[in-house]
């Protein structure tokens, strides 16, 4: 049975590796950056894999092209899904739900910022149930309650509803987004994890927002024995790659949330209720220490001496707090992307490689969007380069 499962993962891993070979190369990025206009960017992309986005139309406006980019991404997602071994389908479902909930976050952000419907739709990626029709309906209603009511996951919907009733000030959007991020990451983690029977004591004392969400705790070591037969259907090594990616994502989301909470003036007790209760290199004791520090600047100073110190140091020198948060977020995205690339080294017959490719593909589309936005707004090349995730060639 195990040999058969490994063979199935080897098949999908070969497909994913082939798809990865079609991603943009360094020279493609440089040609895109040297383009003088959006039309020049289109000309470069037509010589790459993304020529399929131009089928039927050689030229189009930026918004229409972005839609085609995401349509291609989710078409690729579907092709991979249909060929995945049964053991990995729950992981894929959880990743797809994360995309759907990201669309919900964008809808909530548009509602809170007061954007008109058409302008808001240009900022939203329609995914799954959050298609254009539903997003438009929610935006036209101008109702946060309707947006939250659209959530199908009962635990998440209940938590968001309770939060909306309790929190009415400028902190609401930050806490709604933190709750959605937490649920998304924990949901992916749960699909990878055997049914752990104990939690670290720090999480047992957290206040009510935790009580309505299932908790899954990181094992003390990657070398563990599974408790259920279903877990054994994943090939050896799957958990190592996937845990490393998702665990570090949780670390970095927690750091960003704590920094933002300090910037917005959220008290320590409330902040502690919204951190993600899984980790890779930021255990509960370290998170508790960060939460108790009074300012974002002091937190960045402390983090520079830790595991993620290089990411913080490069971002925080000589910048104000808004720029610091933005730079740190970009550095974190680059770090996770490098972790995804690392998953392709060595044995690839594991679910972590599938996750890694899809995340890299999504990052590539984000990079193309950034370049298109930069060229449309006549931004300097160096400004565009700073926000790219997958390409960091230093010469202009």
C-alpha positions as CSV (number, residue, x, y, z in Angstrom):
1,X,0.0,0.0,0.0
2,X,2.8,2.4,0.9
3,X,4.7,1.7,-2.3
4,X,1.5,2.3,-4.3
5,X,1.0,5.7,-2.6
6,X,4.6,6.7,-3.1
7,X,4.2,5.8,-6.8
8,X,1.1,8.0,-7.1
9,X,2.9,10.9,-5.5
10,X,5.8,10.4,-7.8
11,X,3.5,10.8,-10.8
12,X,2.0,14.1,-9.6
13,X,5.4,15.3,-8.5
14,X,6.7,14.7,-12.0
15,X,3.8,16.8,-13.4
16,X,4.5,19.6,-10.8
17,X,8.2,19.6,-11.6
18,X,7.4,19.9,-15.3
19,X,5.0,22.8,-14.6
20,X,7.6,24.5,-12.5
21,X,10.0,24.5,-15.5
22,X,7.6,26.8,-17.3
23,X,7.9,29.5,-14.7
24,X,9.6,32.8,-15.6
25,X,13.4,32.7,-15.6
26,X,15.6,35.5,-14.3
27,X,16.2,36.8,-17.9
28,X,12.4,37.0,-18.4
29,X,12.1,39.2,-15.3
30,X,14.9,41.4,-16.5
31,X,13.2,41.9,-19.8
32,X,9.9,42.7,-18.1
33,X,11.6,45.3,-15.9
34,X,13.3,46.9,-18.9
35,X,10.0,47.2,-20.7
36,X,8.9,50.8,-21.3
37,X,5.2,50.3,-21.2
38,X,2.4,47.8,-20.5
39,X,2.3,46.9,-24.2
40,X,6.0,46.0,-24.0
41,X,5.3,43.8,-20.9
42,X,2.7,42.0,-23.0
43,X,5.1,41.5,-25.8
44,X,7.6,39.8,-23.4
45,X,4.9,37.7,-21.8
46,X,3.8,36.4,-25.2
47,X,7.1,34.8,-25.5
48,X,6.7,32.9,-22.3
49,X,4.2,30.3,-20.8
50,X,1.8,33.2,-20.3
51,X,1.1,33.5,-24.0
52,X,-1.9,31.3,-23.3
53,X,-3.5,34.2,-21.5
54,X,-3.6,36.1,-24.8
55,X,-5.5,33.5,-26.8
56,X,-8.3,35.2,-28.6
57,X,-7.0,38.7,-27.7
58,X,-3.5,40.0,-28.4
59,X,-4.0,43.1,-26.3
60,X,-6.2,43.9,-23.4
61,X,-6.5,46.3,-20.4
62,X,-4.5,45.5,-17.3
63,X,-7.6,44.4,-15.2
64,X,-8.7,42.0,-17.9
65,X,-5.3,40.5,-18.2
66,X,-5.0,40.1,-14.4
67,X,-8.3,38.1,-14.5
68,X,-6.8,35.8,-17.1
69,X,-3.7,35.3,-15.0
70,X,-5.8,34.1,-12.1
71,X,-8.0,32.0,-14.3
72,X,-4.9,30.3,-15.5
73,X,-3.7,29.7,-11.9
74,X,-6.9,28.1,-10.8
75,X,-7.1,26.1,-14.0
76,X,-3.7,24.8,-13.1
77,X,-4.8,24.2,-9.5
78,X,-7.7,22.1,-10.8
79,X,-5.5,20.0,-13.1
80,X,-3.2,19.2,-10.3
81,X,-6.1,18.5,-8.0
82,X,-7.6,16.0,-10.4
83,X,-4.3,14.1,-10.5
84,X,-3.5,14.1,-6.8
85,X,-3.5,11.0,-4.7
86,X,-6.6,10.7,-2.5
87,X,-4.4,11.1,0.6
88,X,-3.6,14.7,-0.4
89,X,-7.0,16.0,-1.4
90,X,-7.9,17.4,2.0
91,X,-4.7,19.4,1.9
92,X,-5.6,20.8,-1.5
93,X,-9.1,21.6,-0.3
94,X,-7.6,23.5,2.6
95,X,-5.4,25.5,0.2
96,X,-8.3,26.3,-2.0
97,X,-10.3,27.5,1.0
98,X,-7.4,29.7,1.9
99,X,-7.7,31.4,-1.5
100,X,-11.5,31.8,-1.1
101,X,-11.0,33.4,2.3
102,X,-8.4,35.7,0.9
103,X,-11.1,37.0,-1.5
104,X,-13.3,37.5,1.6
105,X,-10.5,39.5,3.2
106,X,-10.3,41.8,0.2
107,X,-14.1,42.3,0.2
108,X,-14.0,43.2,3.9
109,X,-11.1,45.6,3.2
110,X,-13.0,47.3,0.4
111,X,-16.1,47.6,2.6
112,X,-14.2,49.1,5.5
113,X,-12.3,51.6,3.2
114,X,-15.5,52.8,1.6
115,X,-14.5,52.1,-2.0
116,X,-17.2,52.2,-4.6
117,X,-18.2,48.9,-6.1
118,X,-16.4,49.1,-9.4
119,X,-13.1,50.3,-7.9
120,X,-13.4,47.6,-5.2
121,X,-13.9,44.8,-7.7
122,X,-10.6,45.7,-9.3
123,X,-8.8,44.9,-6.1
124,X,-10.5,41.5,-5.5
125,X,-9.5,38.1,-6.9
126,X,-12.8,36.2,-7.4
127,X,-12.3,32.6,-6.2
128,X,-14.8,29.7,-5.9
129,X,-18.0,30.8,-4.2
130,X,-16.6,34.4,-4.1
131,X,-17.2,34.9,-7.8
132,X,-17.8,38.3,-9.3
133,X,-21.6,38.1,-8.8
134,X,-21.3,37.4,-5.0
135,X,-18.5,39.9,-4.5
136,X,-20.6,42.6,-6.3
137,X,-23.7,41.8,-4.3
138,X,-21.8,42.1,-1.0
139,X,-20.1,45.3,-2.0
140,X,-23.4,46.9,-3.3
141,X,-25.0,46.0,0.0
142,X,-22.2,47.8,1.9
143,X,-22.9,45.3,4.7
144,X,-20.1,43.7,6.7
145,X,-22.7,41.4,8.2
146,X,-23.6,40.1,4.7
147,X,-19.9,39.5,4.0
148,X,-19.5,37.5,7.2
149,X,-22.8,35.7,6.7
150,X,-21.5,34.4,3.4
151,X,-18.9,32.3,5.2
152,X,-19.8,28.6,5.0
153,X,-17.5,27.3,7.8
154,X,-19.7,27.6,10.9
155,X,-16.9,28.0,13.5
156,X,-15.3,30.8,11.5
157,X,-18.6,32.5,10.8
158,X,-19.5,32.4,14.5
159,X,-16.2,33.8,15.5
160,X,-16.3,36.6,13.0
161,X,-19.9,37.5,14.0
162,X,-19.0,37.6,17.7
163,X,-16.0,39.8,16.9
164,X,-18.2,42.2,14.8
165,X,-20.5,42.6,17.8
166,X,-17.8,43.3,20.3
167,X,-15.3,45.4,18.2
168,X,-16.6,48.6,16.6
169,X,-13.5,50.7,16.3
170,X,-10.6,51.1,13.9
171,X,-9.1,47.8,15.1
172,X,-12.0,45.7,13.6
173,X,-10.5,45.1,10.2
174,X,-7.1,44.1,11.6
175,X,-8.8,41.5,13.9
176,X,-11.2,40.2,11.2
177,X,-8.2,39.6,8.9
178,X,-6.2,38.0,11.7
179,X,-9.0,35.7,12.5
180,X,-9.4,34.6,8.8
181,X,-5.6,34.1,8.5
182,X,-5.5,32.1,11.6
183,X,-8.4,29.9,10.5
184,X,-6.8,29.4,7.0
185,X,-3.4,28.3,8.3
186,X,-4.8,26.1,11.1
187,X,-7.1,24.4,8.6
188,X,-4.2,23.5,6.3
189,X,-2.2,22.4,9.4
190,X,-5.1,20.2,10.5
191,X,-5.2,18.3,7.2
192,X,-1.5,17.5,7.6
193,X,-1.6,16.6,11.3
194,X,-2.5,13.4,13.1
195,X,-5.0,13.9,16.0
196,X,-2.7,15.2,18.7
197,X,-4.1,14.7,22.2
198,X,-2.5,17.5,24.1
199,X,-1.9,21.2,23.7
200,X,0.8,23.5,25.2
201,X,-0.6,25.0,28.4
202,X,-0.3,28.6,27.2
203,X,-3.1,28.0,24.6
204,X,-5.4,26.5,27.2
205,X,-5.7,29.8,29.1
206,X,-6.6,31.9,26.1
207,X,-9.9,33.8,26.1
208,X,-13.1,33.0,24.2
209,X,-12.1,33.8,20.6
210,X,-10.0,30.6,20.8
211,X,-12.8,28.4,22.1
212,X,-14.8,28.3,18.9
213,X,-11.8,27.2,16.7
214,X,-10.2,23.8,16.6
215,X,-6.6,23.9,17.9
216,X,-3.8,21.8,16.5
217,X,-0.3,22.0,18.1
218,X,3.1,21.4,16.5
219,X,4.9,18.2,17.5
220,X,8.1,18.7,19.3
221,X,10.0,16.9,16.5
222,X,9.4,16.1,12.9
223,X,10.2,12.5,13.7
224,X,6.9,11.2,15.1
225,X,4.7,8.1,14.8
226,X,1.2,8.7,13.3
227,X,-1.8,7.8,15.3
228,X,-4.2,7.1,12.4
229,X,-4.2,4.8,9.3
230,X,-5.2,7.8,7.2
231,X,-2.1,9.6,8.1
232,X,0.0,6.6,7.0
233,X,-1.4,7.1,3.4
234,X,0.9,10.1,3.0
235,X,4.4,9.0,1.8
236,X,7.4,9.3,4.1
237,X,8.7,12.8,4.3
238,X,5.5,14.6,3.4
239,X,5.1,16.1,6.8
240,X,8.6,17.4,6.9
241,X,8.3,19.6,3.8
242,X,4.7,20.7,4.5
243,X,5.2,21.3,8.2
244,X,8.2,23.4,7.5
245,X,6.4,25.6,5.0
246,X,3.2,26.0,7.0
247,X,5.0,26.3,10.3
248,X,7.1,29.2,9.1
249,X,4.1,30.8,7.5
250,X,2.5,30.8,10.9
251,X,5.6,32.2,12.5
252,X,5.7,35.1,10.0
253,X,2.0,35.8,10.2
254,X,2.3,36.0,13.9
255,X,5.2,38.4,13.8
256,X,3.3,40.7,11.3
257,X,0.1,40.6,13.4
258,X,2.0,41.5,16.6
259,X,3.8,44.3,14.9
260,X,0.5,45.7,13.4
261,X,-1.3,45.3,16.7
262,X,1.4,47.4,18.5
263,X,1.2,50.0,15.7
264,X,-2.6,50.2,16.1
265,X,-2.5,50.3,19.9
266,X,-4.1,46.9,20.6
267,X,-3.5,45.8,24.2
268,X,-1.4,42.7,25.0
269,X,-4.3,40.5,26.3
270,X,-6.3,41.0,23.1
271,X,-3.3,40.5,20.9
272,X,-2.6,37.1,22.6
273,X,-6.0,35.9,21.7
274,X,-5.5,36.2,18.0
275,X,-2.0,34.7,17.4
276,X,-1.9,31.4,15.5
277,X,-1.2,28.5,18.0
278,X,1.3,26.6,15.8
279,X,4.9,27.4,15.2
280,X,8.2,26.4,13.7
281,X,10.9,28.7,15.3
282,X,8.7,31.0,17.5
283,X,7.5,28.9,20.4
284,X,4.7,30.2,22.8
285,X,7.3,31.5,25.3
286,X,8.9,33.7,22.6
287,X,5.5,34.9,21.3
288,X,4.4,35.8,24.8
289,X,7.6,37.8,25.2
290,X,6.9,39.7,22.0
291,X,3.3,40.4,22.9
292,X,4.3,42.1,26.2
293,X,6.7,44.5,24.5
294,X,5.0,47.9,24.3
295,X,6.1,49.2,20.8
296,X,6.6,47.9,17.3
297,X,10.1,49.4,17.2
298,X,11.2,47.5,20.3
299,X,9.8,44.3,18.9
300,X,11.8,44.7,15.7
301,X,14.9,45.4,17.8
302,X,14.4,42.2,19.8
303,X,13.7,40.1,16.7
304,X,16.9,41.1,15.0
305,X,18.7,38.7,17.4
306,X,16.4,35.8,16.7
307,X,16.0,33.2,13.9
308,X,14.3,35.7,11.6
309,X,16.6,38.5,12.5
310,X,18.1,39.0,9.0
311,X,14.6,39.6,7.6
312,X,13.9,42.2,10.2
313,X,17.3,43.9,10.0
314,X,17.2,44.5,6.3
315,X,13.8,45.9,6.5
316,X,13.9,48.2,9.5
317,X,17.1,50.3,9.0
318,X,16.2,54.0,8.5
319,X,12.5,53.5,7.7
320,X,9.4,54.8,9.4
321,X,6.9,52.3,10.9
322,X,4.7,52.1,7.8
323,X,7.6,51.4,5.5
324,X,9.1,49.0,8.0
325,X,5.9,46.9,8.1
326,X,5.7,46.9,4.3
327,X,9.4,45.9,3.8
328,X,9.2,43.2,6.5
329,X,6.1,41.7,4.8
330,X,7.9,41.6,1.4
331,X,11.0,40.0,3.0
332,X,8.8,37.4,4.7
333,X,7.1,36.5,1.4
334,X,10.5,36.1,-0.2
335,X,11.7,33.9,2.6
336,X,8.7,31.6,2.3
337,X,9.3,31.5,-1.5
338,X,12.8,30.3,-0.9
339,X,11.5,27.7,1.5
340,X,9.2,26.5,-1.3
341,X,12.1,26.3,-3.7
342,X,14.0,24.2,-1.1
343,X,11.2,21.7,-1.2
344,X,12.2,20.7,-4.8
345,X,15.6,19.5,-3.6
346,X,16.0,15.8,-3.0
347,X,13.0,13.5,-2.8
348,X,9.9,15.1,-4.4
349,X,7.3,12.5,-3.8
350,X,5.4,14.4,-1.1
351,X,2.5,16.8,-0.7
352,X,4.9,19.6,0.4
353,X,6.1,19.9,-3.2
354,X,2.6,20.3,-4.5
355,X,2.0,23.1,-1.9
356,X,5.3,24.7,-2.7
357,X,4.7,24.9,-6.5
358,X,1.2,26.4,-6.1
359,X,2.6,29.0,-3.7
360,X,5.4,29.9,-6.1
361,X,3.0,30.1,-9.0
362,X,0.8,32.5,-7.0
363,X,3.8,34.6,-6.2
364,X,4.8,34.7,-9.8
365,X,1.4,36.1,-10.7
366,X,1.8,38.7,-7.9
367,X,5.1,39.7,-9.4
368,X,3.6,40.1,-12.9
369,X,0.8,42.3,-11.4
370,X,3.4,44.4,-9.6
371,X,5.3,44.9,-12.9
372,X,2.2,45.8,-14.8
373,X,1.1,48.3,-12.1
374,X,4.6,49.8,-12.1
375,X,4.7,50.2,-15.9
376,X,1.2,51.6,-16.0
377,X,2.0,54.2,-13.4
378,X,5.5,55.0,-14.8
379,X,7.3,53.9,-11.6
380,X,11.1,53.7,-11.5
381,X,12.5,50.2,-12.1
382,X,14.1,50.1,-8.6
383,X,10.7,50.8,-7.0
384,X,9.2,47.9,-8.9
385,X,12.1,45.6,-8.1
386,X,11.7,46.2,-4.3
387,X,8.3,44.6,-4.2
388,X,9.0,41.6,-6.4
389,X,9.1,38.2,-4.5
390,X,10.7,35.7,-6.8
391,X,13.3,37.9,-8.6
392,X,15.9,39.8,-6.7
393,X,18.7,40.4,-9.3
394,X,20.5,43.5,-8.0
395,X,21.4,45.3,-11.2
396,X,18.9,47.6,-12.9
